[in-house]
């Protein structure tokens, strides 16, 4: 391959491949790096096919068979490791262009190569690249295309993990969690060393609790706070004190009632309801039966509108929490179980295969573990096609038979 041979040639030959001269004004010549990423974009099907190639020989170890993706990534990383410093500007711009580009595969390859560069380069190089990417992220954080943000967040999370401890400390000082909460909620404090991560998590927790209990707050701040609270309650409950949990429970209860008055959900309001539903799921065991009822009422009202796929997945995630939830006997218990069954049925009947499968998984877990067995048949509502679908899912039986119903068309089990 050219990638393997090029570092052995003279500097002028190397330069001509990485920074080719355009002799014709109307014809743009791609650099070698740009051409490789372009080829990857053109070969996405081949990249996903289970073709195995001979891997790089490592002394003392048997040669492995690797995928086409790993084959390309290995040789590209080897080339990057031999790339002279004078070409780093071109290298970084090419990697960034592909990280933020349309092709998922090229984005993943560019991120993997960037992490290789940061890991095997100098600590100062990693620091400078992270600081530059953070500044770029802060400039782009309000853009509509959230896919670009997600890719940048993912890359930053991986790169910050590779930073030296003192460089991580400096990064937090440059971009304090109190001033840039969206950044640290997005990349998560888990990418920092243990002590620093604990401190950042505590500061974000204090900030988030303050936001959700404020009478006037920016919607973007509220959404960020909901994301963080859901994450910390689910993954780091020990850092969430009983007082904080009580405040979160009260917020969920009050907000679920307030949002019910909205006649038509705007896009931003739909996102707010979806994040509130996720937060409610993370504190479901602490919610009163009356509060659970209000959340279900809000969900039912929202489902009457033309809501997005991501909203439905948030609802299914909430439903999945009911498998181990005991609805305390009280006046609202029957209402909760009735509405829970209706929401389950709505998700099980959803035309999207993604939502339908996620709902099947949540329902199977609910049916297997809940103590409220009377609610199980009501989720099916006597519909034979749905009963058969659930049975096939539980029995893990697959076939290629096409099955249809008024709302759903897919390949089903038999």
N, C-alpha and C positions, 0 to 999 in steps of 0.2 A: 504493500500500500504506500501511496505517496506520503501519508502521515508518518510512517515509520522511517522512510528513507530521507525525507527532507532535512531533518536536523543534522544529517551527515554532510550536507552540501555547503558550499561557500555562502557567505552572508548575502551577496547580491542575488543569488538564486533563491534563497529563503525569502528575501524581501519581495521578489517578483511574484511569488506565490501568495504571500499574505497581503501585499499591497500592490496589486497589479496596476499597470498604467493603461488608461483607456486611450488607445490610439485613434479610435473613431468616436467623434462627439456624440453620435446617436446610439452608440452601443456601449452599454455599461458592463464591465467585466467584474464578475464576482470574485471576492477573495476566496481562498481555499476554505476558510472557516465558514463563510456564508454559504458556499456551495455545498458543504457537508450538511448543514442544517436544512438547506433547501431540499437536498436529496432525502433526508429523513422525513420531511413533510410529505414528499411524493411517495414514500414507501411505508406509510402507516400500516397498511394491511399486512405487508411482509414482516414488519416489526412485531406484529401481534401474533403471527403464525408460529406454532411450536417447532421451529427449525433450530437445530442445535449445531454449533460450530466448535472447532477446536479452540480452546482458550489459550491464553498466554502461559508459556511454560515458566513455572516458579521453581527455583532450585530446591531440591529436597522434597518436592511434593508431586504427586501424579498429575498429569495434565487433565483438566476438567473440560467437560462439554458445556458450552455456554449459549445463551440465547443470542439472537442477532443484535438485540439492543445492548446487551452487556459487551458483545464483541466491539460494536462501534464506540461505546462509551469508554472502554478500556484503552483502545488505540487513540481516541481523541484526548483523553486525559494524559496519556503518555506524551503526546505531541505538545499539549499545554505545558507540561512539566519542563519541556526543552525549549519553550518559547522565550526568546530574549526579552529583556525588560522594555526595550524600545517599542515593542509591539503590544504592550499591555493595554494601552488605550484602545486599540482596535479590538483586542480580545474582549475587554470588558464591555465595550459597546455592542459587540456581536452577541455576547451572552445575555446582556440586558434586553436587547431587542427580541431575542427568542424566549426569554423568561416571560416577557409581557405580551408575546405574540399570540396568534389565534390557535396555533397547533399545540394541543395538549402534550403530545409526545416530544416535540421540540422543546417545549417549556420544561418538561421533566429532565430531558437530557442536558439542557443548559444549566439548570439548577444543580444537577449532579456534578457537572464539570466545575461549576463555581465553587461548590463545597470542596472538591478536590484541590482546587487552586488555593483556597483559604486554609485548608488543613496542612498542606505540604509547603506553603509559602511561609513568609515571615509573619510573626505576630502583629507587626506594625501594618503589614499589607492587609491582613484580615480586619484590623481595627479601622483603617481608612475606608475600606470597602463597605463595612457595616455602617459607618457614620454617613457615608454618601448615600447609601440605600435608605437609611432612616429619613434623611432630609427629603429624598425623592418621595417616600411614602407620605410624609406629612403634607407635601404639595398635592398629592393625588388622592388624599383620603376622602374627599367629598365628590369624587367622580361617580358617574352613574354605573359604569361597567365594574361591578363588584368582582368579576372573575380576575381582572388585572390586580385588584387589591389583594385578593386571596392568594394569588401566586407570589406576590411580593411579601406578604405576611409569612407564608410558608418558607420562603427562602431566608428571610431574616431570622426566623426561629432557628433554622439549621445553622446559619452562620454565627449567630450570637453564642450558640453552644460551643463553638470552636474558639471563641475569643479567650485570651488570657484573663485571669480573675481580676487583675487591676484594671484591665481595659473594660471589663464589664462594669466595674464600679464607676469608672469615668463616664461610661455611656449613660448610666442611670443619673449621674450628676448633670450631664448635658441635657438630658430629656427626662426631667422628674415626672414620676407617675401622676402627681397632682396636677401638672400642667399638660401632660400628654397621656391622659388615661386611655384614649382609644388605641394608641400604639401598644401599650403594655398589655391591655386586654386582648388585643389581636395576636401578638406574638407569644403571650402567656408568660408568667414569671418562671415557669418550669425550665425555660432555656437558660436561666441564670444559675450561678452556683448556689448551693443550699441556703446559706445565711442571707445572701442578697435577695434571692427569690422569696424568702420568707418575709423580709422587710417590705419588698415591693407589693407582695400579696396583701399584707396588712394595710398598707397605705391605700391600695385600690379598694379594699373592703370598706375602709372608713369613708372614702370618697363616694362609693356606690350607695352606701346606706344614707349618706347625707343627701344624695341626689333623689333617691326614691321617696324621701320624707320631706322634700322641699315643695312648697306650694307653687313655685314658678321655676321651671327648668326647661332647657333646650331639649327638643325631641331627640337629637343626636346623642346628647349626654344620657338621656333616660334609656335609650336603646343599648348604649354601651354598658351602662350600669346593670341592666337586666342580663346581658350576656355574661358579665363577670360574676354576678351573684349566682346564676344558674351553674356556672362552672365551679365556683368555690364550694357551694353547698353539695354538689355531686361528687367532686373529686378531692376536696380538702376540707371536709366537715369539721375537723379538729380546730381549724383556724376561725371557725364561725362560732362565736360565743352564743349562749342561750338568749342573751339580750338581742343580738343581731338577728337570730332566727325568729324571735318574736316580732321584731320590726318587719322582717321580710314577709311573715305570715299575715300580719295586719295589712301590709301594702297590697298583697295579692288579693285579699278579701275586699278591700275598699276599691281597688282599681277595677276588678272584675265587675263590680256593680256600676261604677261610673261609666265604663265603656259600653254598657248595654244600651245607653240612651242614644248612641250613634245610629242614625237611620241607614246611611250608606257608608261603608268603609272606604276611605281613600287608600292608596297604596301604602303610604306611611303608617296609617292607622292599622292596616292589616298586619304589617310587620310588627307593630307594637303589640297587638293582640297575640300574635304567634309567639313572640318572646315571653309574654306574660304567661301563656299556657305552658311553655317549657319550664319557666320558673315555678309555676304551680305544681308541675310534676315532680320537681326536685324536693319540694317540701310537702308532698301530698300526705305523708304520715302525720304531719303536724297540723294540717288543716282541719277545721271543724266540719261536720257534715253539712252545715248550712253554707259554709264557704265553698265546699266542693260543689254544692248545688249551683251556686252563683257562677262558678267557672264553667260548668256544663251548660248552663243557660246561655252564657256568652258564646260558647263554642257553637251551640245549635243556631243561635241567631246569625252568627258569622257564616255558617255553612249554607244559609239560605241565599247568600250572594254568590257571585261568580268569583270564587277565591282561587288563589294560586296553588300549584302543586306543593310548594314548600310549606305553605300554611297547613295543608292536609297532613304532611309528614310530621309537622309539629304536634298536631292533634293525635296522630297515631303514637308518637313518642309519649304523650301524656297518658293515653289509654294503656300503654304497656306497663305503667306504674301501678295499675289497679290489681294486678295478680296477687300482690301480697298486702293489699290495703283492706282493712276491715271498716266497713261503714257502720258506725255506732247506731244502735237502735234508738230512734227518735222520730219525731213527726216528719222530718224531711227524708228519712231513709228510703221510703218507697219511691219518692220523686227522684232521688239520686239514681237509684237502680233503673228506673224507667228511662230516664234521660241517657244514662250510661249505655243502655242497650240500644237506644236509637242512634246514638253517635257511633257505636261499634258497627251497627248495620249499615250506616251511611258510608263508613270507611271500607267495609267489606265489599260493598257494592260499587265502589269507585271505579270509573272507567280506566284509570291509569293502572297499568300492570305494577308499577313501582309501589304506589300507595296500596293497591290490593294485596300484594305479597307482604308488605310490612304489616298491614292490618291482620292478615292471616296469622303471622307470627305472634303478634300481640294477643290476638284472640285465643290462639292455642295455649299460650302461657297462662292467660286469664282463666280459661276453662279447666286447666290442669291444677291450678293452685288456689283459686278463690273459694272462700267459704260461702259466698252468695250464689249458690248453685241455681237458684230460681231465675237468675238473670241470664243464664247461658242460652236457653231456648229463645228468649226474646231477642237476642242479638241476630238470630237467623230469621226470625219472623215467619217460619214455616215455608220458606222458599226452597224448593227442592234443588235447584241448580247450585244455590249457595251451600246447602247442606252437603251435597256431593263434593263441592270444591274443598270444603273444610275437611271432609273425611279423607280425600286424596292427599291433602297437605299433611294431615296427621300421620297417615300411613306412609308418607314419603314415596308415593307411587307416581311415576312420570310416564307420559306417552306423547306422541306427536299428533294427537287428535285435535282438530279445531272445534271448539265449542263456543256457542254464542248465547247471549241473553240480551234483554232490551238495553242494557247499559254497558255491556262489557264484551270485548272480542279479544281472544288471545289463544295461545296454545296451552292446553290444560293437561292435568294428569288424568289417568283413566285406570 
